[in-house]
Amino acid sequence: MDSKKYNNIKLGFGIAQSILTFILIIFFLLTGLSEKLEIYGKTLFESKHLILIFYVIISGAAFSILFFPINFYTDFLLEHKYKLSNQTFFAWIWENVKATLVVGVIGIPLLLIFYFVLESYQEMWWLPFAILLFFVSVILAKIVPIIILPIFYKITPIEDDDLRNRIFKLLQNVNLKVENIFKFNMSKNTKKANAAFTGLGKTKKILLGDTLTNEFSNDEIETVIAHELGHYKHKHIVKNIIIGTISSFLTLYLLSVLYSNSLSWFGFNNITQIAALPILSLWGMLIGLIQTPLTNLLSRKYEHEADEYAIRSTNKKDVFIKTLDKLTEQNLGDKEPHPFVEWFFYSHPSIKKRIAFIESIKL
């Protein structure tokens, strides 16, 4: 089956890339290449902050070049092979360039602040940085729909009055106010369909991919939006913010302890040494390995709750089941992944389990 093969290839390459990244970082540290890059940076710049930026840009560029073949295959060739992509090669390159620039504009100031905190607070760096990350995440949530998304997509109000009225009625049920309902030109990149509830406060927006509005009926789109609003009704967004904040504080604390205690393994003795910073990435990957299945377990529970809300608020169980099937087909999702793969990697229950759950609900 094409969908299973496609997903297994993507998963296999994703796992391989993560393992290879971990090995290459260790190689980078143990061979002294990391320290040599820092030393070379010192011959070019006097400022520690400029040396840090130089170090990150050069090492990041090197890793990007090394992984370009894998990314090109999984993100471009594979998507075209399974007829999911609408991008030309140059459009794909341009989208990646824009993404890199956006990450740079946000990431470099954050990196400099991190290093300032590291130098200023030493072993306690994790606490002020965790507080900072909380505020940064709130700011990003506010600006994503109005500043960042328009860099990648053209966002316009939907013109279908019937669909708009249906969605506004669903919004009233959960006492949620938004300025308008928007669509974005998702089709410029992919044939996959999606919808999103994004933003925070006055920047809240409901976004429908044009691949969704063009291929799905208003009844079907209504159930998709009802599902998204189910997350709002059950306060999943607030719960995720609380859990995410606690997790962020705990993760950064663990990183600080593990980082300090493992410096000597790689021949370093100071937490502020630029060449030692990749050690943080190693521990971050290992902590993420533990967190991923736990986070996904909770996420799958939330998805079931949102599914139940969708059918109770629209009373369109059969339509929603048909929509989920249709989305899975269009997005080439694996309807029945291996149980371990689903448990570890899937933030949503498999379509087979979602439909079985929905069918078990009595209206």
Disulfide bonds with the S-S distance in Angstrom:
none
